[in-house]
Amino acid sequence: MDQKVKQMLETKQMLRKNSLSTVLDKFDGDIMALTEKERKKKYNKMKADPYSFFRGSAYLFFHDTTDLPFTFHTPRDRPTWIMGDLHFNNFSVFQNENKQIVFDVDDFDEGYLGSYLYDVLRMVVSIRLMMHSLSYDDEAKEQMVHRYLKTYLKQMQAYHDRELSPEKVQFTKESAKGPVKKAINKAEQRSLSHELKKQTIINHDSIRSFDIGKDKLSSVPKHEKRLLEKAWEDYYHSLDAKKKKSKDYYRIKDVVKKTGAGIGSTGLKRYYILIEGECHEDHEDDIILEAKEARTPVPAYFFPYDEAFWNDHKHQGRRVIHTQQAMHHLSDPFLGYFTMDGKDFYVRERSPFSKDVKEKHLSDLKSVKQTVKTMAKVSAKIHARADVDIDEGMLDYHSEDSIMEAVGTEKKRFRQQLSLWAEHYEKKVYEDYDLFLEWGSERGYF
């Protein structure tokens, strides 16, 4: 290779690796304040494959995309309440407030106000990366991205035309197909005590507690438990007054730390909390809640500042549960929040009916298509629903109208532009992944 050409290529790679290093150091080092041990743990998860790298580096995605002039953005003064980290693995099956088993989005940590396009862009890139990990070719990837985008717009158009109401749309066994339906059927076979049997034991005095012998569960120091019990009063007061039960119902019976879950959540404190429930002698009505530390959402570092949103969501746990309440038709009745030792937390039920779509059920293109179509409908629903019934009145307009006005009559161009961009960014992820492996080795993380 010509020396000048070699120098040119090496310079390009060096500049991108320096950018990668700067972003990782700023967010994981300065902002998240991860220890070197925690960073090593996180980066080894991201090292698994390009898709894992993509999932663990949302801040790099927003760093790359927020200044790009996409055609179909909604106006800055008409943002959508977005998930902020929409990707293929942030959907699952669970039980809603009315005891129905449904399929929906399940991660609201990065919820924020901004253009809907960032959710859509992140999702279509994840479809390509997920399919790459399952050895699908480029033609199949492009087909599924187009299918997602076409279905998303079709569903959004139905909301815009008032043919459907995002308040009422749910994705149950009756409307599901393929892998999603299989996951729902599997979840329906579980009992209410599934999670209790999985995570807890009953001792000789008939007292239920967490099984510390379980992988990724560890004991909580006494002083930390006392802090949590003191903060629990704030959690109780944060609960929806219409759904709240007596204080005894939420009495803490046991607490453990949960480690090892997720990629982007590495370094955040997380607890499993066993509460009393209805107080029956058989202890089968005990309930497991999850309390997770909430930080400033990644999009907030890149999107325009929204003073009204920040004034109402200074507590990051409150922001997370409001995002979930905005996007779910019937939200978890245990949603609440508290502050402990200067850190914000949100609380939700550890559902015994939680179930993911399995990769082994995505082995043929028909199954992927069925799953992607359902995910597209869910994506449209959460964007259209977020202005429906939030008491705080953050949005005084219908998001579905703003989105369809932005797209207008150019639906085909919308699909073409976003599909082309998804292909471009997928390649960028592979290049960045290789640079990340070099950087991680140089820094001693691998």
Secondary structure, DSSP 4 states (H G I P E B T S, - for coil): --HHHHHHHHHHHHHHHHHHHHHHIIIIIIIS---HHHHHHHHHHHTT-HHHHHHH-HHHHHHHHTTS--TTPPPTTS-EEE-SS--TTSEEEEE-TTS-EEEEE---TT-EEE-THHHHHHHHHHHHHHHHHTT--HHHHHHHHHHHHHHHHHHHHHHHTTSS-TTT----TTT--HHHHHHHHHHHTS-TTHHHHHHEEE-TTS-EEE-TTSTTEEE--HHHHHHHHHHHHHHHHHS-TTT---GGGG-EEEEEEE-S--STTTTS-EEEEEE-TT--TT-TT-EEEEEEE----GGGGTSPP-HHHHHH--SHHHHHHHHHHHH-SS--TT-EEEEETTEEEEEEE--TT-BPPPGGGGSSHHHHHHHHHHHHHHHHHHHHHTTSS-TT---SS-HHHHHHHHHTT-HHHHHHHHHHHHHHHHHHHHHHHHHHHHHHHHTT--
